[in-house]
Amino acid sequence: MAVELTTSKASANPTKTFFVKMITRDILLEDCILDLIDNSVDGAWRSEGSHPMGLAQDTDLSKYTISLSLSPDTFTITDNCGGMTLDDAVNHAFSFGRRVTEEHDEYSIGVYGIGMKRAVFKLGSDIRIRSTSMGANEKERLAFAVPINVATWVTDDAPPWDFDIETDEPLQEDGVEITVKTLTPGVIRSFQSATFMQNLRRTIARDYTLHLNRGLKILLNGSQIAGTQIELRQGEDFSPMRIAYDDTAEGMAVSIEIIGGMAAPPPDSSEPDEQDDGDKRYGWFIACNGRIVLAADKTFISGWGTDEWPMWHRQYSGFLGLILFTASDASALPLTTTKRNIDTASEIFRRAQPRMREVTKKWIAYTNVRKQALEEAKQKEIAATPVSIYKVEKLEAVRLPALTAKTAPPPANVHYAVPVGKMKKLAKAFGSINLSYRDVGIKSFDYSYTDLVGDE
């Protein structure tokens, strides 16, 4: 005989503890901090009228400042980027995810509506978010605060999952201030690490360079961060390509700009050099609504090592490409939730890849011939001067010199290990302690070869 059911529903409600732990588990601390910077950057653009940010955009962001203070006791981020309205706080900013019917901020970098919550939960458990903005009547400033004690908040899973909003003293300027105390042990260790702080500074300089170069100020522990200067070489024989076109993703418009060419001459040798920093400077850079989400990529994402294309090799150092995706609705952009990678399944990105590969293909061909015409190539490369990407003129295809390959006997590659101390002594003896290991090896060989057999 069947047992009669006393209920017809199985509970599927999440718990706050599970939710907090899961949304913070797979994101790096550095990415959480960038999420908070994104919110401030979005505020600045919203204050300026929320419009596309491409290479030709001349918007001045110099009146906006984002200040981060990191210590083992407290994390604080403060901006003067306009603040949030009370309606935003009540209905949007503190919700876990965006509703289907909810409108996105135009040209923002935020997509899923979890960035701020995930970031503060990752940082610590004693949180206070303050905002000051001009009220709806544009005559009075509205100031409020949202205090969150995570340890207390997670004890009650019953809906609704609300946070209290309370009246607050106005900030000095219209903007947002987020303070987090009772930091997690991992965060404390990171904030005590000089390496973490240095890497964070470099990442901010790189990922927000398009904003920083328009005057936006970002300070880390009181020290202003300068944007990375992105330049390509241009001259009689070299011209970067620069194109712009429009595409659509699920009916949403996306503007795309691609620029690429020689940022620096390729190395004379393809052999590894411990002093080479090309891994950080060269490759493909991908930006979504102005934020660099993938930097110096040399993987299958930008085409290397796929469809009969070679894997990235040191021979190709010196190449730099930048592709910018801009959309009023950020959900049309080909980026992941961490905003530190590209969704390779995105049709927008898939359709852009062949255009990226055309630039890459010409650079590969140039560096292949260059090995047999090294002196000719060097003379032409020296004549090309660095030009800011903002000043590069539109050109459908990259222009590189046609070199005359010379037949030469194949070189003999020599591989051997030498104590570092000996190498440094030799470098000093040859006149510069900063000589690369390769150059020391060549000079050592030339010296001994000439000494033994004389000049040829």
KETI-404146 format. One record per residue (C-alpha): x, y, z. Coordinates in steps of 0.1 Angstrom, whole numbers, padded with zeros to 4 digits, always signed. Layout:
<rs>
XYZ
...
</rs>
This chain:
<rs>
+0000+0000+0000
+0014+0034-0010
+0022+0059+0017
+0003+0091+0013
+0025+0122+0008
+0022+0149+0034
+0040+0175+0012
+0044+0181-0025
+0076+0202-0027
+0113+0195-0021
+0132+0224-0006
+0158+0239-0030
+0167+0270-0011
+0204+0278-0009
+0222+0287+0024
+0240+0319+0028
+0272+0301+0040
+0272+0279+0009
+0266+0309-0013
+0293+0330+0002
+0319+0302+0000
+0311+0292-0035
+0311+0326-0052
+0345+0334-0036
+0362+0301-0041
+0373+0303-0077
+0383+0339-0080
+0417+0354-0071
+0420+0381-0046
+0436+0403-0072
+0405+0399-0094
+0382+0408-0066
+0400+0441-0061
+0397+0447-0099
+0360+0441-0097
+0357+0469-0072
+0378+0492-0094
+0354+0483-0122
+0325+0496-0103
+0342+0529-0097
+0353+0532-0134
+0317+0525-0144
+0306+0553-0121
+0330+0577-0138
+0317+0568-0172
+0281+0570-0160
+0289+0605-0147
+0303+0614-0182
+0272+0602-0200
+0280+0565-0206
+0293+0563-0241
+0316+0540-0261
+0353+0541-0253
+0374+0534-0283
+0408+0545-0294
+0394+0576-0310
+0374+0587-0279
+0388+0619-0263
+0368+0619-0231
+0388+0635-0202
+0386+0615-0170
+0411+0636-0150
+0385+0648-0124
+0379+0612-0112
+0401+0595-0086
+0400+0559-0072
+0420+0554-0041
+0429+0520-0026
+0444+0515+0009
+0456+0480+0017
+0470+0470+0051
+0469+0438+0072
+0441+0454+0092
+0418+0471+0067
+0410+0473+0030
+0395+0506+0017
+0385+0518-0017
+0372+0553-0022
+0362+0572-0053
+0346+0604-0064
+0328+0589-0093
+0293+0600-0085
+0281+0575-0060
+0250+0552-0063
+0214+0563-0059
+0191+0549-0032
+0171+0531-0059
+0203+0514-0071
+0211+0503-0035
+0176+0491-0028
+0169+0473-0061
+0202+0465-0078
+0236+0469-0062
+0232+0444-0034
+0212+0418-0053
+0229+0385-0060
+0228+0385-0098
+0209+0405-0122
+0172+0400-0129
+0162+0391-0165
+0142+0423-0167
+0169+0445-0152
+0186+0471-0174
+0223+0471-0176
+0244+0503-0171
+0254+0513-0206
+0289+0505-0216
+0298+0491-0182
+0321+0462-0176
+0298+0446-0151
+0276+0418-0164
+0264+0393-0138
+0257+0415-0108
+0279+0397-0083
+0312+0415-0085
+0309+0438-0055
+0294+0412-0032
+0319+0385-0042
+0348+0409-0037
+0339+0421-0002
+0330+0386+0010
+0364+0374-0003
+0382+0402+0016
+0367+0399+0051
+0337+0398+0073
+0332+0433+0087
+0321+0455+0058
+0307+0490+0055
+0297+0504+0021
+0290+0542+0021
+0276+0563-0008
+0270+0599-0014
+0253+0612-0045
+0231+0641-0057
+0195+0634-0049
+0167+0632-0075
+0159+0669-0071
+0196+0677-0078
+0196+0701-0048
+0204+0679-0019
+0231+0652-0015
+0219+0618-0004
+0242+0599+0019
+0236+0564+0032
+0256+0533+0044
+0251+0496+0042
+0269+0477+0071
+0274+0440+0066
+0285+0417+0094
+0290+0384+0075
+0293+0363+0106
+0259+0375+0118
+0242+0377+0083
+0249+0340+0075
+0232+0327+0106
+0197+0333+0092
+0189+0317+0058
+0153+0327+0056
+0144+0349+0027
+0146+0377+0019
+0184+0380+0020
+0184+0418+0027
+0210+0442+0041
+0201+0472+0062
+0205+0507+0048
+0211+0535+0072
+0215+0572+0071
+0251+0583+0070
+0273+0614+0071
+0281+0626+0035
+0314+0617+0020
+0337+0646+0011
+0328+0642-0026
+0300+0623-0044
+0312+0587-0047
+0315+0554-0029
+0336+0542+0000
+0340+0505+0008
+0358+0495+0040
+0365+0459+0050
+0379+0449+0083
+0384+0415+0100
+0402+0404+0069
+0406+0367+0061
+0441+0351+0069
+0448+0348+0032
+0441+0384+0025
+0463+0395+0055
+0492+0374+0041
+0488+0389+0007
+0486+0425+0019
+0519+0419+0038
+0536+0406+0007
+0557+0431-0013
+0554+0408-0043
+0516+0409-0042
+0515+0446-0040
+0540+0450-0068
+0520+0426-0090
+0487+0444-0082
+0502+0477-0092
+0514+0463-0125
+0481+0447-0132
+0462+0479-0126
+0486+0499-0148
+0481+0474-0176
+0444+0465-0174
+0432+0501-0169
+0457+0517-0192
+0430+0530-0217
+0413+0548-0188
+0445+0560-0171
+0457+0574-0204
+0426+0596-0204
+0434+0611-0171
+0417+0587-0146
+0437+0586-0114
+0441+0554-0094
+0462+0555-0062
+0475+0524-0043
+0485+0533-0008
+0488+0569-0017
+0510+0563-0048
+0495+0572-0082
+0497+0545-0108
+0507+0554-0143
+0491+0537-0173
+0512+0515-0196
+0521+0533-0228
+0512+0512-0258
+0531+0521-0289
+0537+0506-0323
+0566+0513-0347
+0559+0533-0378
+0581+0544-0407
+0588+0542-0444
+0587+0503-0443
+0565+0497-0413
+0528+0507-0407
+0505+0491-0381
+0471+0480-0393
+0440+0496-0378
+0405+0487-0386
+0370+0491-0371
+0338+0474-0379
+0304+0465-0363
+0290+0431-0354
+0260+0418-0335
+0256+0393-0307
+0220+0380-0301
+0207+0411-0316
+0229+0434-0296
+0254+0458-0314
+0291+0454-0307
+0318+0477-0321
+0352+0462-0327
+0386+0478-0333
+0418+0459-0342
+0452+0474-0342
+0485+0455-0346
+0521+0456-0358
+0557+0459-0346
+0561+0472-0311
+0598+0465-0311
+0623+0447-0333
+0624+0409-0330
+0653+0394-0311
+0684+0385-0332
+0683+0350-0318
+0654+0327-0310
+0673+0312-0281
+0659+0318-0246
+0673+0347-0227
+0667+0350-0190
+0667+0388-0191
+0640+0390-0218
+0606+0403-0207
+0588+0397-0239
+0563+0374-0223
+0548+0404-0205
+0550+0429-0233
+0541+0411-0266
+0512+0391-0280
+0475+0399-0282
+0458+0422-0258
+0420+0420-0256
+0398+0447-0241
+0361+0447-0233
+0345+0482-0228
+0379+0496-0222
+0392+0471-0197
+0421+0448-0207
+0407+0413-0199
+0435+0393-0215
+0470+0405-0217
+0500+0395-0239
+0482+0363-0250
+0502+0337-0269
+0479+0308-0266
+0452+0291-0287
+0428+0318-0277
+0444+0343-0301
+0452+0315-0326
+0487+0304-0317
+0492+0266-0321
+0458+0260-0339
+0448+0253-0375
+0483+0248-0387
+0495+0280-0370
+0527+0277-0351
+0530+0279-0313
+0543+0312-0300
+0581+0313-0302
+0606+0339-0290
+0613+0346-0327
+0579+0364-0328
+0586+0388-0299
+0581+0424-0308
+0546+0418-0322
+0517+0435-0304
+0481+0433-0313
+0451+0450-0295
+0414+0442-0301
+0387+0462-0284
+0351+0450-0281
+0326+0477-0271
+0289+0473-0264
+0263+0493-0246
+0250+0460-0231
+0280+0442-0214
+0263+0408-0218
+0272+0410-0255
+0309+0411-0247
+0330+0379-0250
+0343+0378-0215
+0342+0354-0186
+0327+0361-0151
+0362+0369-0137
+0368+0394-0165
+0403+0380-0168
+0397+0358-0199
+0377+0354-0231
+0348+0332-0237
+0361+0313-0267
+0326+0301-0276
+0315+0336-0282
+0305+0340-0319
+0316+0377-0318
+0351+0365-0308
+0351+0336-0333
+0343+0360-0362
+0371+0383-0351
+0398+0356-0349
+0404+0354-0387
+0411+0392-0388
+0435+0388-0359
+0453+0359-0376
+0459+0379-0408
+0481+0403-0388
+0498+0374-0371
+0504+0356-0404
+0523+0385-0419
+0544+0389-0388
+0554+0352-0388
+0564+0355-0425
+0584+0386-0418
+0604+0371-0389
+0611+0339-0410
+0627+0359-0438
+0643+0382-0414
+0667+0355-0402
+0682+0354-0436
+0684+0392-0441
+0692+0403-0406
+0714+0434-0413
+0689+0447-0439
+0660+0442-0415
+0678+0459-0386
+0685+0490-0407
+0648+0493-0417
+0636+0486-0381
+0659+0513-0366
+0643+0538-0390
+0608+0531-0376
+0598+0552-0347
+0573+0545-0318
+0538+0559-0323
+0510+0559-0297
+0482+0536-0307
+0458+0566-0304
+0477+0583-0333
+0479+0553-0356
+0460+0559-0388
+0434+0535-0402
+0449+0509-0425
+0434+0477-0437
+0465+0455-0435
+0498+0458-0416
+0528+0469-0438
+0561+0452-0433
+0593+0455-0455
+0600+0430-0482
+0634+0416-0474
+0659+0399-0496
+0668+0366-0481
+0704+0356-0483
+0717+0321-0484
+0740+0315-0454
+0755+0285-0439
+0734+0272-0410
+0745+0283-0376
+0758+0259-0350
+0738+0262-0318
+0758+0256-0286
+0741+0247-0253
+0760+0244-0221
+0756+0254-0184
+0780+0278-0167
+0780+0289-0131
+0762+0322-0127
+0791+0337-0108
+0815+0330-0136
+0791+0345-0162
+0788+0377-0141
+0826+0380-0139
+0829+0376-0176
+0802+0401-0182
+0820+0426-0160
+0853+0419-0178
+0836+0426-0212
+0825+0460-0199
+0789+0456-0187
+0775+0436-0158
+0741+0439-0176
+0752+0418-0207
+0728+0390-0214
+0741+0354-0210
+0739+0350-0248
+0761+0380-0254
+0786+0369-0229
+0788+0335-0246
+0793+0351-0280
+0820+0374-0268
+0837+0346-0250
+0836+0324-0281
+0849+0352-0304
+0877+0360-0280
+0889+0325-0277
+0883+0317-0314
+0903+0347-0326
+0930+0340-0300
+0934+0305-0314
+0930+0307-0351
+0933+0345-0359
+0911+0367-0380
+0896+0352-0411
</rs>
